[in-house]
Amino acid sequence: MQVNGYRPYLQHGKGLNIMIDRVLTTQIHTSLKRGKVIALFGARRTGKTIIMKSIIKMMHQKKTLEINGEDFDIAAILSSGKQEVLKNLVSGYDYLFVDEAQNIPRIGHNLKLLVDTQPDVGVFVTGSSSFDLRNQIGEPLTGRSRFFQLYPLSLSEISPGYANSMKLLPELLVFGSYPQIITETNLTEKRHILENIRNGYLLKDVLILENIKDSLFIIDLLRLLAFQIGNDISYNELANNLGTTVKTIKRYIEILEKTFVIFRMYGYSKNLRKEISKSPRFYFWDNGIRNIVISNFQPIEIRNDKGMLWENFCISERIKKQMYSETFSNFHFWRTYDQQEIDLIEVTDGKLKAFGFKWGEKEAKAPKAFRVNYPDAIFQTINRISFFEFLKM
């Protein structure tokens, strides 16, 4: 993808410039208009700032102001609630770009005041936590805001072809697809990068939001979730294992979701008596983060959790694909009390697609109970032969 002659790039750890196009760059650039606020959310180190700088370069004929919400002086200006102060900030500019906007108090109300009083200015903000920022922006700016979510690199952004995707697959399953991971070639360095992300970036928003200093409890919680991929979660069991309350477990899980570390799926059901739908399952947005949490980077061929890694990879990549292609789907798993189950149910415009994930080349059939109750649903096994068509954009 090349937009207006400009190709965004990521800096390789050894000084090489490796071009990686991000799908959202064009969508955001097209959506960015005067009098409108565009927000890009995503975990730290997924490339939000790179996309922002890419869009600024694409707008070389416009006057742009780029600021960072971690600057205390900037935060004071953008949280002032004073029309004159905001007017002076953007005077002479067409677009305002705010990185790390989650650090600015009352950012949504101040952005509403800004675009209300300065309708000729467009705004683009990024945030590594949607905990308050989405509500702060969305409610005051209904109809004048749009949200995008950035994930670690998707398969289509990394590799456009089947053969190369097959070659990359073993490393993607183990080390994940954070931009720094993809542009690094040394496996030891990849592990160091993931350790730095875990220790320096991954939990930063969680610790700030909860005003705590010890991340051991959070890592222990993530470790338990990492060993339960593809299984229903019991909040009571998690609470007992960690010596805390169900309320505390739910609160921390919610924060981990809103800081883009994990996501949940619920069971699909038409309220049939045998179907289980209330217990959630949790997945990691990135396989590398899952593996750094449990400190396991063994090659995929010798791992006893390869099925979990394959399922986590396929589901997270499928959600990326559908989100980036603006296909409005809902995602579930399906299971009955007598242990019949399907890994992924995708509902799009009322139509059901069902998928089972097998790391080998084995084909499977949908359980009989599912075929009987959902005869119009399409079922497919996703293995190393079929995964590329399943995930490509």
C-alpha positions in Angstrom: 0.0 0.0 0.0 1.4 3.4 -0.9 -0.5 6.6 0.0 0.2 9.9 -1.8 3.7 8.6 -2.6 4.5 8.0 1.0 5.3 4.7 2.6 5.4 4.6 6.4 8.3 2.7 7.9 9.4 1.2 11.2 13.0 1.4 12.4 14.8 -1.9 12.6 16.7 -2.6 15.8 20.0 -2.8 13.9 19.5 0.4 11.9 17.7 -1.0 8.9 14.6 0.7 7.5 11.9 -1.9 6.9 8.8 -0.7 5.2 5.6 -1.9 6.8 2.3 -0.5 5.7 -0.5 -0.2 8.3 -4.0 -0.7 7.1 -5.5 2.0 9.3 -3.2 4.8 7.9 -5.4 5.3 4.8 -8.7 4.9 6.7 -7.7 7.5 9.3 -6.3 9.9 6.8 -9.6 9.7 4.8 -11.7 10.2 7.9 -9.7 13.1 9.3 -11.7 16.3 8.6 -12.0 19.8 10.1 -14.5 20.0 13.0 -14.1 16.3 13.7 -12.1 14.3 16.3 -10.5 11.0 15.3 -9.1 8.8 18.0 -6.7 5.9 17.6 -6.6 3.4 20.5 -4.2 0.5 21.0 -1.6 -1.1 23.3 1.7 0.7 23.9 4.4 -0.1 21.2 1.9 -1.1 18.5 2.8 1.8 16.3 0.2 4.6 17.0 2.8 7.3 17.0 4.3 6.0 13.7 0.8 6.2 12.1 0.3 9.7 13.5 3.7 10.9 12.0 2.8 9.1 8.7 -0.4 11.0 8.4 1.2 14.3 9.3 3.7 13.8 6.4 0.8 13.0 4.1 -0.8 16.3 5.0 2.3 18.4 4.0 0.1 21.1 2.4 -1.8 21.7 5.7 -0.6 23.4 8.8 -0.4 20.8 11.6 0.4 21.1 15.3 1.8 17.9 16.9 1.9 17.7 20.7 2.3 15.0 23.4 -0.1 14.5 26.3 2.7 13.4 28.6 4.0 17.0 28.5 2.7 18.6 31.7 2.5 22.1 30.1 0.5 20.7 27.2 -1.8 18.7 29.5 -2.5 21.9 31.5 -3.4 23.8 28.3 -5.7 21.0 26.9 -7.4 20.5 30.3 -7.9 24.1 31.0 -11.5 24.3 29.9 -10.9 27.9 28.8 -12.0 28.8 25.3 -9.4 31.5 24.8 -6.5 29.3 25.9 -7.6 26.6 23.4 -8.0 29.1 20.7 -4.5 30.4 21.2 -3.1 26.9 21.1 -4.5 26.1 17.6 -4.4 29.6 16.1 -3.0 29.4 12.6 -3.3 25.5 12.3 -5.6 23.3 10.3 -5.1 20.2 12.3 -4.2 19.3 15.9 -2.4 16.0 16.6 -2.3 14.8 20.2 -0.2 11.7 21.2 -0.8 9.9 24.5 -4.1 11.8 25.1 -5.1 9.5 27.9 -2.8 11.6 30.2 -4.9 14.7 29.8 -7.7 15.3 32.4 -11.2 16.0 30.9 -9.8 15.6 27.4 -13.2 14.8 25.8 -14.9 17.9 27.2 -12.0 20.1 26.2 -11.9 18.7 22.7 -15.6 19.4 22.4 -15.1 23.0 23.4 -12.2 23.2 20.9 -14.2 22.0 17.9 -17.3 23.9 18.9 -15.4 27.2 19.0 -12.8 26.4 16.3 -14.8 24.4 13.7 -12.1 24.9 11.1 -9.7 22.7 13.1 -9.6 18.9 12.8 -8.2 16.8 15.7 -6.4 13.4 15.8 -5.6 11.9 19.2 -4.0 8.6 20.2 -4.4 6.7 23.5 -2.9 3.6 24.9 -5.9 3.1 27.3 -9.5 3.4 26.4 -10.5 3.4 30.1 -11.8 6.9 30.2 -10.7 8.4 26.9 -13.4 6.8 24.7 -16.2 7.9 27.0 -14.8 11.3 27.5 -14.6 11.9 23.7 -17.5 9.9 22.5 -20.3 11.3 24.7 -19.6 15.0 24.2 -18.8 14.6 20.5 -21.5 12.3 19.3 -21.6 12.4 15.5 -18.4 14.3 15.3 -16.0 11.6 16.4 -14.7 8.3 15.1 -12.7 5.6 16.9 -10.1 3.2 15.5 -8.3 0.4 17.3 -4.7 -0.5 16.4 -3.5 -4.0 17.1 -0.1 -5.6 16.8 0.7 -6.2 13.1 -1.8 -8.3 11.2 -0.7 -11.1 8.9 -1.7 -9.1 5.8 0.5 -6.2 7.0 3.4 -8.5 7.5 3.2 -10.8 4.5 1.0 -10.6 1.4 1.7 -14.1 0.2 0.9 -17.7 1.2 4.4 -19.1 0.9 6.1 -16.4 3.0 3.3 -16.5 5.6 3.9 -20.3 5.9 7.6 -19.5 6.5 6.9 -16.9 9.1 4.2 -18.9 10.9 6.4 -20.7 13.5 7.9 -17.4 14.8 4.6 -15.6 14.7 3.0 -18.2 17.0 5.8 -18.0 19.5 7.1 -14.4 19.3 3.9 -12.6 18.1 3.7 -9.6 15.9 4.6 -6.4 17.7 6.3 -4.1 15.2 9.7 -4.3 16.9 9.4 -8.1 17.0 8.7 -8.3 13.2 11.6 -6.0 12.3 14.1 -7.8 14.5 15.8 -10.9 13.0 17.7 -12.3 16.1 15.5 -14.6 18.2 17.4 -13.7 21.4 16.8 -10.0 20.8 13.1 -10.7 20.1 12.8 -12.2 23.6 14.6 -9.1 25.1 12.2 -6.8 23.3 9.2 -8.7 24.7 10.7 -8.6 28.2 11.1 -4.8 27.8 7.5 -4.5 26.6 6.2 -6.6 29.5 8.3 -4.8 32.2 8.3 -1.2 30.8 5.2 -0.7 28.8 2.6 -3.5 29.0 1.4 -2.8 32.6 2.1 0.9 32.7 -1.5 2.0 32.2 -2.8 -0.7 34.6 -0.5 0.5 37.4 -1.3 4.1 36.7 -5.1 3.5 36.7 -5.0 1.5 39.9 -2.3 3.6 41.6 -0.2 0.6 42.6 3.5 -0.1 42.4 3.6 -3.9 42.5 2.8 -5.7 39.2 3.3 -9.2 40.5 -0.4 -9.8 41.1 -1.2 -8.7 37.6 1.4 -11.0 36.1 0.1 -13.9 38.2 -3.4 -13.2 36.9 -2.2 -13.1 33.3 -0.2 -16.3 33.8 -3.4 -18.1 34.9 -5.3 -16.8 32.0 -2.5 -17.8 29.6 -2.8 -21.4 30.6 -6.6 -21.3 30.1 -6.8 -20.2 26.5 -9.7 -22.0 24.8 -11.3 -22.9 28.2 -14.1 -21.4 30.1 -12.9 -19.2 33.0 -14.1 -19.5 36.6 -13.8 -16.2 38.5 -14.1 -18.1 41.8 -11.2 -20.4 40.8 -9.0 -17.4 39.8 -9.8 -15.6 43.1 -9.0 -18.7 45.2 -5.7 -19.3 43.4 -4.7 -15.7 43.9 -6.0 -15.3 47.4 -8.4 -12.4 46.6 -12.0 -11.7 45.8 -14.1 -12.2 42.7 -14.7 -8.5 42.6 -11.0 -7.8 42.5 -10.4 -10.4 39.7 -13.2 -8.9 37.6 -11.8 -5.3 38.1 -8.3 -6.2 37.0 -9.5 -8.3 34.0 -11.6 -5.3 32.9 -8.5 -3.0 33.1 -6.4 -5.6 31.2 -9.1 -5.6 28.4 -9.3 -1.8 28.3 -5.5 -1.5 28.0 -5.6 -4.0 25.1 -3.7 -6.9 26.7 -6.5 -9.5 26.5 -10.0 -9.8 25.2 -13.0 -12.0 26.0 -15.6 -14.1 24.2 -18.8 -15.5 25.4 -20.6 -18.6 24.3 -23.1 -18.4 21.4 -26.6 -19.6 22.3 -30.2 -19.6 21.1 -31.1 -20.4 24.7 -31.1 -24.1 24.0 -31.1 -26.1 27.3 -27.8 -27.8 26.7 -25.8 -24.8 25.5 -23.3 -23.0 27.8 -23.2 -19.2 27.3 -22.4 -17.4 30.5 -18.8 -18.3 31.3 -16.3 -16.3 29.2 -13.1 -17.3 27.6 -10.1 -15.0 27.4 -7.5 -14.6 24.7 -4.4 -12.5 24.3 -4.1 -9.9 21.5 -0.6 -11.1 20.8 1.0 -14.5 21.1 4.4 -13.1 22.1 2.8 -11.3 25.1 1.2 -14.5 26.1 4.5 -16.4 25.9 6.5 -13.8 27.8 4.0 -13.9 30.6 4.7 -17.7 31.1 8.4 -17.3 30.0 8.2 -20.0 27.3 9.8 -19.5 23.9 10.3 -23.1 22.9 9.8 -23.7 19.2 6.3 -24.5 18.2 7.1 -28.0 17.0 8.1 -29.3 20.5 5.5 -27.4 22.6 2.6 -29.1 24.3 0.5 -25.9 24.1 0.7 -25.6 20.3 -3.1 -26.0 20.1 -3.6 -23.1 22.4 -1.2 -20.9 20.5 -2.8 -21.8 17.2 -6.3 -21.0 18.5 -5.2 -17.7 20.1 -3.3 -16.7 16.9 -6.2 -17.6 14.5 -8.9 -15.9 16.6 -7.0 -12.7 17.3 -5.9 -12.4 13.6 -9.5 -13.0 12.4 -10.8 -10.2 14.6 -8.0 -7.9 13.2 -9.0 -8.8 9.7 -12.7 -8.2 10.2 -12.1 -4.9 12.1 -9.7 -3.5 9.5 -11.9 -4.5 6.6 -14.9 -2.9 8.4 -16.8 -6.1 8.5 -19.2 -5.8 11.5 -19.0 -9.2 13.1 -19.6 -10.6 16.5 -17.5 -13.4 17.9 -18.3 -16.3 20.2 -17.4 -19.8 21.0 -20.0 -22.6 21.2 -20.2 -25.4 23.8 -22.7 -27.8 25.4 -22.8 -29.4 28.8 -21.9 -32.7 27.3 -18.6 -31.3 26.0 -19.5 -30.7 22.3 -17.8 -27.4 21.2 -16.7 -25.2 18.4 -13.8 -22.8 18.8 -15.2 -19.7 17.0 -18.6 -18.6 15.9 -18.7 -15.5 13.7 -22.0 -13.8 13.3 -22.2 -11.3 10.4 -25.6 -9.7 9.4 -27.4 -12.7 11.1 -25.4 -15.3 9.2 -23.3 -17.9 11.2 -19.9 -19.1 10.3 -18.2 -21.7 12.5 -14.5 -22.5 12.7 -12.4 -25.2 14.4 -8.7 -24.7 14.7 -6.2 -27.6 14.1 -2.5 -27.1 14.1 -1.9 -30.1 11.9 -3.6 -30.8 8.6 -6.5 -32.8 10.1 -10.0 -31.9 9.0 -12.9 -32.0 11.5 -16.7 -32.0 11.3 -19.0 -29.7 13.3 -20.6 -31.5 16.3 -23.9 -33.2 15.6 -25.8 -31.0 18.0 -24.6 -27.9 16.2 -25.4 -29.2 12.8 -29.0 -30.1 14.0 -29.7 -26.7 15.7 -27.8 -24.5 13.1 -28.3 -26.3 9.8 -27.6 -23.1 7.8 -24.3 -22.3 9.4 -21.1 -22.9 7.5 -18.3 -24.9 9.2 -14.6 -24.9 8.3 -11.5 -26.4 9.8 -8.6 -23.9 9.9 -5.2 -25.6 9.7 -1.8 -24.8 8.2 -3.3 -25.3 4.7 -6.4 -23.1 5.0 -5.2 -20.4 7.4 -4.0 -17.9 4.8 -7.4 -17.6 3.0 -9.1 -17.3 6.4 -6.9 -14.4 7.5 -5.9 -12.4 4.4 -7.5 -9.1 3.7 
